[in-house]
Amino acid sequence: MDNEISTKVIQSILEHNEIQQYLHPDIENRLPIRVVTNNLIPAHITIQKFDKPVLFLSEAPTEPHLEIVTFKHKGDFIEFFIRYDVEGVSISGIASVEGNKVTLTVFDVVES
């Protein structure tokens, strides 16, 4: 999968209205946003959130982080599942890919 598409999907997820209430940029150790990729997305993605670069990590840090559990490209769709344990939230959905355009067609946030 190409970096540009992965970048657009992750950016769309991080910008989605339904998860903004969980990101808490005002709380200590929440910035920069950290994403553990589990090698499911290509390296060298560059995204900004709250005017800071998002850190993509291969291993879980001690600080709060989102963890990509599933990121599967199936034809014109990408299925994803992301955990944000510090908030007790999971995010799942499907992104539709048409050329270079990405649309989140399914987006669910579940509190555990």
Stockholm file with secondary structure:
# STOCKHOLM 1.0

chainA/1-112         MDNEISTKVIQSILEHNEIQQYLHPDIENRLPIRVVTNNLIPAHITIQKFDKPVLFLSEAPTEPHLEIVTFKHKGDFIEFFIRYDVEGVSISGIASVEGNKVTLTVFDVVES
#=GR chainA/1-112 SS CCHHHHHHHHHHHHHCGGGHHHHCTTSTTCCSCEEECTTCSCSCCCCEETTEECEEESSCCSSCCEEEEEEEEETTEEEEEEEEGGGTEEEEEEEEEETTEEEEEEEEEEEC
#=GC SS_cons         CCHHHHHHHHHHHHHCGGGHHHHCTTSTTCCSCEEECTTCSCSCCCCEETTEECEEESSCCSSCCEEEEEEEEETTEEEEEEEEGGGTEEEEEEEEEETTEEEEEEEEEEEC
//
